Amino acid sequence: MSDEGAVQLFSRPLSIRSLVLTALLVLALGYTLYFTRFVCIPIALALLFNMLLGPLVTRAERWHLPRGLSAAFIIASCAAIAGYGIYMLTGPAEYWINRAPEAFSSFNHKTSELQKQIQNMNESTKEIKKAATKLIGKASKQTIEINHKGLRARIITNLQWTGSILVMTLILLYFMLAGRGTLFKQLLLLMPSARSRANAVCIVRNLQADIGRYLATVTLINMTLGAVTALVLWLIGLADPVLWGVIVGIFNFAPYVGAAVSLGLITLASFATFDTLAHVAAAPLAVFALNVLEGNFITPMIHGHRFAMSPLMVFVALFFWGWLWGVAGMLMAVPLLLVCKVTCDHIAELRPLGRALGR
């Protein structure tokens, strides 16, 4: 984007009057987002989905369909597809949750020979290592039993919390899609001049176009990655490949961290399924190769430099939003970072910050 494309939002240059007050403001904002996450997460999700589904509702309105009716139909269709998918995957997920202790035990058993070889490399500490191994083995078994006992209760609690978040998100999303920016139009009236209102409209339109395009592209890429992963795991012989494909596709919204988590889960499932180490390694290596291909070649080729972001900033965003909002924050970290970057790119005074967030 050229410098002429940036909007002069402020009439005077920005200046930091007090570093202490700025730091306190940032801290207050962070703690507010943390303690009000039950309200902020649905709002953020609804805004992101609004940018993704908004063009569909607008196109339906051009076909003379009432905006409220088309918004309700699109939301109901997406919710029905997601609900059916969750229902179909509930059985496989419960099966693997029950097999989690067995997967850990299989991992310890199948890597015991490798552990013995490492211990034999240093005879002087052999007895110490044996004692430590026994202690660690006992502790790990107790940990597995305790985690397995309380795992179902934690899952039920998290599902209830997630369900409440999703219901609030769907309600907010409906009003956003059906309202056609009514709240934004009312906020525009509070601005002091016509120029400020025109600048704000320009920023919001560019932001909606860029973020909507990015979200649609990333969603398509992750769906394709999940489908290819499921096919490869089915060819390898891992049970419930569709479940693992869905996990890989969803977790891929959180770069690096999501791929590592899905790879770890598939590795444990492989240890619980296959007998030989060579067969066990096939599924994790295949998933790792697909993630490398997608992250280093396919996604950069599709996005180009327009949506390229600094890997350092991506890591910072993942840790920050993960600490703030948990798993939901990690999944939204990159879209929220992109919102910040695109906003800075469209405001002349914040353009240097936008460049810092990019590559």
C-alpha positions in Angstrom: 0.0 0.0 0.0 1.4 3.4 -0.9 1.6 6.3 1.5 -1.2 8.1 -0.3 -3.5 5.3 0.7 -3.1 6.0 4.4 -5.7 8.2 6.0 -4.9 11.3 8.0 -7.0 10.5 11.0 -5.7 13.1 13.4 -5.4 16.8 12.8 -2.2 17.1 14.9 0.8 14.7 15.4 0.5 12.3 18.2 2.6 12.9 21.3 3.2 10.9 24.5 2.7 13.3 27.4 3.4 10.9 30.2 5.1 7.5 29.9 3.8 6.6 33.4 0.2 7.4 32.5 0.5 5.5 29.3 1.9 2.4 31.1 -0.9 2.6 33.6 -3.5 2.8 30.9 -2.1 -0.2 29.1 -2.1 -2.2 32.4 -5.6 -1.1 33.2 -6.8 -2.1 29.7 -5.0 -5.5 30.0 -6.6 -6.3 33.4 -10.0 -5.1 32.2 -9.8 -7.5 29.2 -8.7 -10.3 31.5 -11.4 -9.9 34.1 -14.2 -9.2 31.5 -13.1 -12.0 29.1 -16.6 -13.7 29.4 -18.0 -10.5 27.7 -15.0 -9.5 25.5 -14.5 -12.9 23.9 -18.0 -13.1 22.4 -17.7 -9.6 21.2 -14.4 -10.2 19.5 -15.6 -13.4 18.0 -18.8 -11.8 16.7 -16.8 -9.0 15.1 -14.5 -11.4 13.3 -17.4 -13.6 12.1 -19.2 -10.4 11.0 -16.3 -9.5 8.8 -16.3 -13.0 7.3 -20.1 -13.5 6.8 -21.0 -9.8 6.3 -20.4 -10.0 2.5 -22.8 -13.0 2.2 -25.6 -11.1 3.9 -25.0 -8.0 1.7 -25.1 -10.2 -1.4 -28.3 -11.8 -0.3 -29.8 -8.3 0.3 -29.0 -7.5 -3.3 -31.2 -10.4 -4.2 -34.1 -8.7 -2.4 -33.9 -10.9 0.7 -34.6 -9.2 4.0 -31.3 -8.7 5.8 -32.6 -10.2 9.1 -33.9 -13.3 7.4 -30.7 -13.9 5.4 -28.6 -13.3 8.6 -30.7 -15.8 10.6 -30.5 -18.4 7.8 -26.7 -18.1 7.4 -26.1 -18.3 11.2 -28.5 -21.2 11.5 -26.8 -23.1 8.7 -23.3 -22.6 10.1 -24.5 -23.5 13.6 -26.3 -26.7 12.3 -23.2 -27.8 10.3 -20.9 -27.2 13.3 -23.4 -28.9 15.7 -23.6 -31.9 13.5 -19.9 -32.1 13.2 -19.4 -31.9 17.0 -22.1 -34.6 17.5 -20.4 -36.9 15.1 -17.0 -36.3 16.7 -18.1 -36.7 20.3 -17.8 -40.5 20.3 -14.3 -40.6 18.8 -13.2 -37.8 21.2 -14.5 -39.6 24.2 -12.8 -42.8 23.1 -9.4 -41.2 22.9 -9.9 -39.4 26.2 -10.5 -42.7 27.8 -7.4 -44.1 26.1 -5.2 -41.2 27.3 -3.6 -43.2 30.2 -3.0 -46.1 27.9 -1.3 -43.8 25.4 1.1 -42.5 28.1 1.8 -46.0 29.3 2.5 -47.1 25.7 4.8 -44.2 25.2 6.8 -45.1 28.3 7.0 -48.7 27.4 8.0 -48.3 23.7 10.7 -45.8 24.6 12.1 -47.8 27.5 14.7 -49.5 25.3 15.9 -46.1 24.1 16.1 -44.9 27.7 18.1 -48.0 28.7 20.6 -47.3 25.9 21.0 -43.8 27.1 21.5 -44.9 30.7 24.2 -47.5 29.6 26.2 -44.7 28.0 27.3 -43.5 31.5 28.0 -46.5 33.8 29.0 -44.2 36.7 25.5 -42.8 37.1 23.6 -46.0 36.2 22.3 -46.7 39.6 21.2 -43.1 40.2 19.4 -43.0 36.8 17.6 -46.3 37.6 16.4 -44.9 40.9 15.3 -41.7 39.3 13.5 -43.6 36.6 11.6 -45.6 39.1 10.6 -42.5 41.0 9.6 -40.7 37.8 7.6 -43.7 36.7 5.7 -43.9 39.9 5.0 -40.2 39.9 3.9 -40.2 36.2 1.5 -43.1 36.9 -0.1 -41.3 39.8 -0.3 -38.1 37.8 -2.0 -40.0 35.0 -4.5 -41.6 37.4 -5.3 -38.2 39.0 -5.7 -36.5 35.7 -7.9 -39.2 34.3 -10.1 -39.1 37.3 -10.8 -35.4 37.1 -10.5 -35.1 33.3 -14.2 -35.7 32.6 -15.2 -33.0 35.2 -12.9 -30.5 33.7 -14.0 -31.2 30.2 -17.7 -30.8 31.2 -16.9 -27.5 32.9 -15.0 -26.2 29.9 -17.7 -27.3 27.5 -20.4 -25.5 29.5 -18.2 -22.3 29.5 -17.6 -22.7 25.8 -21.2 -23.3 25.1 -22.2 -20.1 26.9 -19.6 -18.2 24.9 -20.8 -19.5 21.6 -24.5 -18.7 22.4 -23.6 -15.1 23.3 -21.4 -14.9 20.1 -24.3 -16.1 17.9 -26.7 -13.6 19.4 -24.3 -10.7 19.0 -23.4 -11.9 15.5 -27.1 -11.9 14.4 -27.6 -8.3 15.5 -24.4 -7.2 13.8 -25.3 -8.8 10.5 -28.9 -7.8 10.6 -28.3 -4.2 11.9 -26.1 -3.2 8.9 -23.8 -1.1 11.0 -26.5 0.8 12.9 -24.3 1.2 16.0 -21.4 2.4 13.9 -23.6 5.0 12.2 -24.7 6.3 15.6 -21.0 6.5 16.7 -20.2 8.5 13.6 -22.6 11.2 14.8 -20.4 11.8 17.8 -17.4 12.8 15.7 -16.7 16.5 15.5 -16.4 17.1 11.7 -17.5 15.6 8.4 -13.9 14.9 7.5 -13.4 12.8 10.6 -16.5 10.8 9.8 -15.4 10.2 6.2 -12.0 9.1 7.4 -13.5 6.7 9.9 -15.8 5.2 7.2 -12.8 4.7 4.9 -10.8 2.9 7.6 -13.7 0.6 8.5 -14.4 -0.3 4.9 -10.8 -1.1 4.2 -10.5 -3.0 7.4 -13.6 -5.1 6.7 -12.4 -5.9 3.1 -8.9 -6.9 4.2 -9.8 -8.8 7.3 -12.7 -10.6 5.6 -10.5 -11.6 2.7 -7.8 -12.8 5.1 -10.3 -14.8 7.3 -11.9 -16.4 4.3 -8.5 -17.4 2.8 -7.2 -18.8 6.1 -10.4 -20.7 6.8 -10.2 -22.3 3.3 -6.5 -23.2 3.8 -7.1 -24.8 7.2 -10.1 -26.7 6.0 -8.0 -28.1 3.1 -5.1 -28.9 5.5 -7.5 -30.8 7.8 -9.0 -32.7 4.9 -5.6 -33.7 3.5 -4.4 -34.6 7.0 -7.4 -36.9 7.6 -6.8 -38.6 4.2 -3.1 -39.2 5.0 -3.8 -40.5 8.5 -6.5 -42.8 7.0 -3.9 -44.2 4.6 -1.5 -44.7 7.4 -4.1 -46.6 9.4 -4.6 -44.3 12.5 -8.0 -44.6 14.0 -10.6 -41.8 13.7 -8.6 -39.8 11.0 -11.5 -37.3 10.6 -11.2 -36.3 14.3 -7.5 -35.6 13.9 -8.0 -33.7 10.7 -10.5 -31.4 12.4 -8.1 -30.9 15.3 -5.2 -30.0 12.9 -7.4 -27.6 10.9 -8.8 -25.8 14.0 -5.5 -25.6 15.9 -3.8 -24.3 12.8 -5.5 -20.9 13.4 -2.8 -20.5 16.2 0.5 -20.7 14.2 3.4 -22.7 15.7 1.7 -23.4 19.0 -1.4 -25.0 17.5 0.7 -27.2 15.2 2.8 -28.3 18.1 -0.2 -29.3 20.2 -1.9 -31.2 17.4 1.4 -32.9 16.5 1.8 -34.0 20.2 -1.7 -35.4 20.4 -1.3 -37.4 17.1 2.0 -38.7 18.4 0.4 -40.0 21.6 -2.4 -41.6 19.5 0.2 -43.3 17.3 1.9 -44.8 20.3 -1.4 -46.2 21.6 -2.3 -47.6 18.1 0.8 -49.0 16.5 3.4 -51.6 17.7 6.7 -50.6 16.1 8.5 -47.3 16.4 8.8 -47.0 12.6 5.1 -47.3 12.2 4.5 -45.0 15.2 6.7 -42.3 13.6 4.8 -42.3 10.3 1.7 -40.3 11.4 3.6 -37.5 13.3 6.2 -37.2 10.4 3.4 -36.9 7.8 1.5 -34.3 9.9 4.8 -32.4 10.5 5.6 -32.4 6.7 2.1 -31.1 5.9 2.4 -28.3 8.4 5.8 -27.3 7.1 4.5 -27.3 3.5 1.5 -25.2 4.4 3.2 -22.7 6.7 6.3 -22.1 4.6 5.1 -22.4 1.0 1.3 -22.5 0.4 0.1 -19.8 2.8 2.9 -17.3 1.9 2.3 -18.0 -1.8 -1.4 -17.2 -1.4 -1.2 -14.2 0.9 2.0 -12.8 -0.6 3.4 -9.8 1.3 0.1 -8.0 1.9 -0.7 -9.9 5.0 2.8 -11.0 6.0 3.5 -10.4 9.7 6.6 -10.5 11.8 7.1 -14.0 13.4 8.3 -12.3 16.6 5.0 -10.3 16.7 3.1 -13.4 16.0 4.7 -15.2 19.0 4.1 -12.2 21.2 0.5 -12.0 20.2 0.0 -15.8 20.8 1.5 -15.6 24.3 -0.3 -12.4 25.2 -3.8 -13.4 24.0 -3.2 -17.0 25.3 -2.4 -15.7 28.7 -5.4 -13.2 28.5 -8.1 -15.4 27.1 -6.7 -19.0 27.0 -7.3 -21.2 24.0 -9.8 -18.8 22.5 -7.3 -16.0 22.7 -4.6 -18.1 21.0 -7.0 -18.9 18.1 -7.9 -15.3 17.7 -4.4 -13.9 18.2 -3.3 -13.7 14.6 -6.6 -12.2 13.3 -6.5 -9.6 16.1 -2.9 -8.8 15.3 -3.9 -8.4 11.6 -6.7 -6.1 12.6 -4.1 -3.9 14.5 -1.7 -4.0 11.5 -4.4 -3.1 8.9 -5.7 -0.3 11.1 -2.2 1.1 11.5 -1.6 0.8 7.7 -4.7 3.0 7.1 -3.8 5.8 9.6 -0.9 8.0 8.5 0.4 8.6 12.1 0.4 4.9 13.0 1.9 3.7 9.7 5.4 3.1 11.3 3.8 0.7 13.8 2.0 -1.1 11.0 5.4 -1.6 9.3 6.9 -2.9 12.6 4.1 -5.5 12.8 4.8 -6.7 9.3 7.8 -8.4 7.8 
